[in-house]
Amino acid sequence: MTNRPRRLRRCQLSVPGSSEKMMTKAAALDVDFVFLDLEDAVAPQEKRAARKKIIDALNNLDFGRSVRCVRINDLTTEYAAEDIIEVMEGARENLDVIMLTKCMGPDDITFCDKLMSQMELKLRQNKRIGLEVLIEEVEAMQRVDEIAAASDRLEALIFGMGDYSASQGVSIADIGGDNGYPGDIWHYQRQRMTIAARVNRIDAVDGPFANFTDPEAYREECRRAMMLGLVGKWAIHPAQIEIAQDVFSPRADEVDFARRMRAAFNDALARGQGAAQFEGKMIDIASVRIADRIIERAKLIGM
């Protein structure tokens, strides 16, 4: 398996590719991941012009540490192939990831992978562009295991609950919000997608929360996703960035505890022991696997 880049996705900020003003503002924000949108945020008559604006933004704006991504239109449209070709040719190494919308099955991944590989050959480009996909149709959820395993270019699965609601016939008032369901209405979908992602060593990301004026509800949705193993959530407004990046970051005391646990276990192994007492509790390799995930995440963040 190809070694995939390790990228932070605590927050993925959505930015309309038709708005030069919003893209300029996004470039100056301290956010893990920015995706410039060619799909829902752009009217059909503006899509071709938006490609050129996105290419200009990628080439001329300083996005700092942020991952630079473009969300393309889905493969049933007339735009998708040209989205890939024009953006890759125009931005070249100033692009990190392409995001595919409304993936329906593994064949969609194969198509994108092959086209992207052809473009990299054409451009004599050594940098490999990543791919991530939205799981937002019932057909995709039914085949999520196949999708997750379809290509070693694939880096993440994203749960798009807005279109998914329409696909399954779920009645919701606000995308990602509280709709009166007794519990987490998206527990199964988040759980299933995350398992498929983890099996294939890729990230799982939660989708949008429409009401950006309700920070506490957004924080709760981040918390629910984080507890299931997702690594981040979308932001549709800059006000959501800090919340997502806080929730999906380990606390300093958790990191310190995990590092002490790993050190204690290493000492036990050096003495030929498979388990050890650590701060009043017994620990073994299962305990340390959890600690190691926290340590790995902290290193990626820079903690």
C-alpha positions as CSV (number, residue, x, y, z in Angstrom):
1,M,0.0,0.0,0.0
2,T,1.3,3.5,-0.9
3,N,2.1,5.7,2.1
4,R,-0.5,8.3,2.2
5,P,0.3,11.8,3.4
6,R,-0.7,12.5,7.0
7,R,-2.9,15.5,7.0
8,L,-4.9,17.4,9.6
9,R,-8.6,17.4,9.0
10,R,-9.9,18.7,12.4
11,C,-11.8,21.3,10.4
12,Q,-12.5,21.4,6.7
13,L,-13.6,24.9,5.7
14,S,-16.0,25.2,2.7
15,V,-15.4,28.2,0.5
16,P,-17.4,29.1,-2.7
17,G,-15.0,29.0,-5.7
18,S,-17.0,31.8,-7.3
19,S,-16.1,34.3,-4.6
20,E,-12.6,35.8,-4.8
21,K,-13.3,37.8,-1.6
22,M,-14.1,34.7,0.4
23,M,-11.2,32.7,-1.0
24,T,-8.8,35.6,0.0
25,K,-10.3,35.7,3.5
26,A,-10.0,31.9,3.8
27,A,-6.3,31.9,2.9
28,A,-5.6,34.1,5.9
29,L,-7.4,31.8,8.4
30,D,-5.7,29.4,10.8
31,V,-7.5,26.3,9.7
32,D,-6.3,22.7,8.9
33,F,-8.0,22.3,5.6
34,V,-9.7,24.6,3.0
35,F,-11.8,23.3,0.1
36,L,-12.7,25.6,-2.7
37,D,-16.1,24.5,-4.0
38,L,-17.1,24.0,-7.6
39,E,-20.3,22.1,-6.7
40,D,-23.3,23.3,-4.7
41,A,-21.9,26.8,-3.8
42,V,-21.5,27.7,-7.5
43,A,-24.4,28.3,-10.0
44,P,-24.3,26.2,-13.2
45,Q,-23.6,29.3,-15.4
46,E,-20.7,30.3,-13.1
47,K,-18.9,26.9,-12.9
48,R,-16.4,27.4,-15.7
49,A,-15.5,30.9,-14.6
50,A,-15.1,29.6,-11.0
51,R,-12.5,27.1,-12.1
52,K,-10.3,30.0,-13.3
53,K,-10.9,31.9,-10.0
54,I,-9.9,28.9,-8.0
55,I,-6.8,28.3,-10.0
56,D,-5.8,32.0,-9.6
57,A,-6.4,31.7,-5.8
58,L,-4.3,28.5,-5.5
59,N,-1.5,30.0,-7.4
60,N,-1.4,33.5,-5.9
61,L,-2.7,33.3,-2.3
62,D,-0.7,32.1,0.6
63,F,-2.8,29.4,2.4
64,G,-0.1,28.9,5.0
65,R,-0.3,25.5,6.7
66,S,-3.8,24.7,5.3
67,V,-4.4,21.8,3.1
68,R,-5.6,23.1,-0.3
69,C,-8.4,21.2,-1.8
70,V,-11.0,21.6,-4.6
71,R,-14.4,20.1,-4.4
72,I,-15.5,19.0,-7.9
73,N,-18.9,18.3,-9.4
74,D,-20.2,14.7,-9.4
75,L,-19.5,12.3,-12.2
76,T,-23.1,12.4,-13.6
77,T,-22.5,16.1,-14.7
78,E,-20.8,17.6,-17.7
79,Y,-18.4,19.4,-15.4
80,A,-16.5,16.7,-13.4
81,A,-13.8,15.6,-15.9
82,E,-13.0,19.1,-16.9
83,D,-12.9,20.2,-13.2
84,I,-10.1,17.7,-12.6
85,I,-8.2,18.4,-15.8
86,E,-8.3,22.2,-15.7
87,V,-7.7,22.5,-11.9
88,M,-4.8,20.0,-12.0
89,E,-3.2,21.6,-15.1
90,G,-3.7,25.2,-13.8
91,A,-2.7,24.8,-10.2
92,R,-0.2,21.9,-10.5
93,E,1.7,21.6,-7.2
94,N,-0.3,24.3,-5.5
95,L,-3.1,21.7,-5.2
96,D,-3.1,19.0,-2.5
97,V,-6.4,17.2,-2.7
98,I,-9.4,16.8,-4.9
99,M,-12.8,16.1,-3.3
100,L,-15.4,14.1,-5.3
101,T,-19.1,14.7,-4.6
102,K,-21.9,12.1,-4.6
103,C,-19.7,9.1,-5.0
104,M,-21.9,6.1,-5.9
105,G,-19.4,3.2,-5.9
106,P,-15.8,2.1,-6.3
107,D,-16.0,2.7,-10.1
108,D,-16.2,6.4,-9.4
109,I,-13.0,6.2,-7.4
110,T,-11.3,4.3,-10.2
111,F,-12.3,6.8,-12.8
112,C,-10.9,9.8,-10.8
113,D,-7.8,7.9,-9.9
114,K,-7.0,7.0,-13.5
115,L,-7.7,10.5,-14.8
116,M,-5.6,12.1,-12.0
117,S,-2.7,9.7,-12.8
118,Q,-2.9,10.6,-16.4
119,M,-2.7,14.3,-15.6
120,E,0.3,13.7,-13.3
121,L,2.1,12.0,-16.1
122,K,1.2,14.7,-18.6
123,L,2.4,17.4,-16.2
124,R,5.6,15.5,-15.3
125,Q,4.4,16.1,-11.7
126,N,6.1,14.2,-8.9
127,K,3.7,15.4,-6.3
128,R,0.7,13.0,-6.0
129,I,-2.6,14.7,-5.5
130,G,-4.9,13.1,-2.8
131,L,-8.5,12.1,-3.3
132,E,-11.4,12.2,-0.8
133,V,-15.0,11.4,-1.4
134,L,-18.4,12.4,0.0
135,I,-20.7,9.5,1.1
136,E,-24.0,11.2,0.6
137,E,-26.3,8.7,-1.2
138,V,-27.8,5.5,0.1
139,E,-26.1,3.6,-2.7
140,A,-22.8,4.8,-1.5
141,M,-23.5,3.9,2.2
142,Q,-24.5,0.5,1.0
143,R,-21.1,0.1,-0.8
144,V,-18.9,2.1,1.6
145,D,-16.6,-0.8,2.3
146,E,-15.8,-1.2,-1.5
147,I,-15.5,2.5,-1.9
148,A,-13.0,2.8,1.0
149,A,-10.8,0.1,-0.5
150,A,-11.0,1.3,-4.1
151,S,-7.7,3.2,-4.4
152,D,-4.5,3.9,-2.4
153,R,-4.9,7.5,-3.6
154,L,-8.0,7.8,-1.4
155,E,-7.3,9.7,1.9
156,A,-10.7,10.3,3.5
157,L,-14.4,9.6,3.5
158,I,-16.8,12.4,4.4
159,F,-20.4,11.9,5.6
160,G,-22.6,14.4,3.7
161,M,-25.8,14.4,5.7
162,G,-27.5,17.0,3.6
163,D,-27.9,15.1,0.3
164,Y,-28.0,11.9,2.3
165,S,-31.1,13.0,4.0
166,A,-32.8,13.5,0.7
167,S,-31.5,10.2,-0.6
168,Q,-32.8,8.2,2.4
169,G,-36.0,10.3,2.8
170,V,-35.0,11.6,6.2
171,S,-37.1,14.6,7.3
172,I,-34.8,17.4,8.6
173,A,-35.2,21.1,9.2
174,D,-31.5,22.0,9.4
175,I,-28.6,20.2,7.9
176,G,-26.6,18.6,10.8
177,G,-28.9,20.0,13.5
178,D,-31.3,18.8,16.1
179,N,-34.4,17.5,14.5
180,G,-36.3,16.0,17.4
181,Y,-35.0,12.4,16.9
182,P,-34.5,10.6,20.3
183,G,-30.8,10.3,20.1
184,D,-28.2,10.8,17.3
185,I,-30.1,10.4,14.1
186,W,-26.8,9.9,12.2
187,H,-25.2,7.4,14.6
188,Y,-25.4,4.4,12.3
189,Q,-24.2,6.2,9.2
190,R,-21.3,7.8,11.0
191,Q,-20.4,4.5,12.7
192,R,-20.6,2.5,9.5
193,M,-18.5,4.9,7.4
194,T,-15.9,5.3,10.1
195,I,-15.4,1.6,10.4
196,A,-14.9,1.3,6.6
197,A,-12.4,4.2,6.7
198,R,-10.4,2.7,9.6
199,V,-10.2,-0.7,8.0
200,N,-8.5,0.9,5.0
201,R,-6.3,3.3,7.1
202,I,-8.0,6.5,5.9
203,D,-9.7,9.4,7.7
204,A,-13.4,9.8,8.4
205,V,-14.8,13.3,8.5
206,D,-18.2,14.6,9.5
207,G,-20.1,16.9,7.2
208,P,-21.8,20.3,7.6
209,F,-23.8,22.0,10.3
210,A,-26.0,24.7,8.8
211,N,-26.8,26.8,11.7
212,F,-23.5,28.6,12.3
213,T,-25.2,30.9,14.9
214,D,-25.6,28.0,17.3
215,P,-22.0,27.2,18.5
216,E,-23.1,24.9,21.3
217,A,-25.1,22.6,19.1
218,Y,-22.2,22.6,16.6
219,R,-19.8,21.7,19.4
220,E,-22.1,18.8,20.5
221,E,-22.2,17.4,16.9
222,C,-18.4,17.6,16.8
223,R,-18.2,15.8,20.1
224,R,-20.5,13.0,18.9
225,A,-18.4,12.5,15.7
226,M,-15.1,12.6,17.6
227,M,-16.3,9.9,20.1
228,L,-17.0,7.6,17.1
229,G,-13.5,8.0,15.7
230,L,-14.1,10.7,13.1
231,V,-11.1,13.0,12.9
232,G,-12.9,16.3,12.0
233,K,-15.9,18.2,10.8
234,W,-16.8,20.7,8.1
235,A,-17.2,24.4,8.8
236,I,-19.5,26.4,6.5
237,H,-18.5,29.6,8.3
238,P,-15.2,30.8,9.9
239,A,-17.0,31.0,13.3
240,Q,-17.0,27.2,13.4
241,I,-13.3,26.7,12.9
242,E,-12.0,27.2,16.4
243,I,-14.7,24.9,17.9
244,A,-14.0,22.0,15.5
245,Q,-10.2,22.3,16.0
246,D,-10.7,22.4,19.7
247,V,-13.0,19.3,20.0
248,F,-10.9,17.2,17.6
249,S,-7.6,18.0,19.4
250,P,-6.5,15.9,22.5
251,R,-6.2,18.0,25.7
252,A,-2.7,18.7,27.0
253,D,-3.4,16.5,30.1
254,E,-4.5,13.6,27.9
255,V,-1.3,13.8,25.8
256,D,0.8,13.9,28.9
257,F,-1.0,11.0,30.4
258,A,-0.7,9.0,27.2
259,R,3.1,9.6,27.0
260,R,3.6,8.6,30.6
261,M,1.6,5.4,29.9
262,R,3.7,4.6,26.9
263,A,6.9,5.1,28.8
264,A,5.7,2.9,31.7
265,F,4.7,0.2,29.2
266,N,8.1,0.4,27.5
267,D,9.8,-0.1,30.8
268,A,7.6,-3.2,31.5
269,L,8.5,-4.6,28.1
270,A,12.2,-4.1,28.8
271,R,11.7,-6.2,32.0
272,G,10.0,-8.9,30.0
273,Q,6.5,-8.1,31.2
274,G,3.4,-7.9,29.0
275,A,1.4,-5.8,31.5
276,A,2.3,-3.2,34.1
277,Q,0.9,-1.2,36.9
278,F,0.5,2.4,35.9
279,E,-0.9,5.1,38.3
280,G,-3.1,2.6,40.1
281,K,-4.3,0.7,37.1
282,M,-3.2,-2.3,35.1
283,I,-2.2,-1.5,31.5
284,D,-1.4,-3.8,28.6
285,I,-1.0,-3.5,24.8
286,A,-4.7,-2.7,24.3
287,S,-4.4,0.3,26.7
288,V,-1.3,1.5,25.0
289,R,-2.9,1.3,21.5
290,I,-5.3,4.0,22.6
291,A,-2.5,6.0,24.1
292,D,-0.5,5.7,20.9
293,R,-3.3,7.1,18.9
294,I,-3.4,10.2,21.2
295,I,0.4,10.6,20.9
296,E,0.3,10.3,17.1
297,R,-2.4,12.9,16.9
298,A,-0.6,15.2,19.2
299,K,2.6,15.0,17.0
300,L,0.6,15.8,13.9
301,I,-0.9,18.9,15.6
302,G,2.4,19.9,17.0
303,M,1.6,19.4,20.7
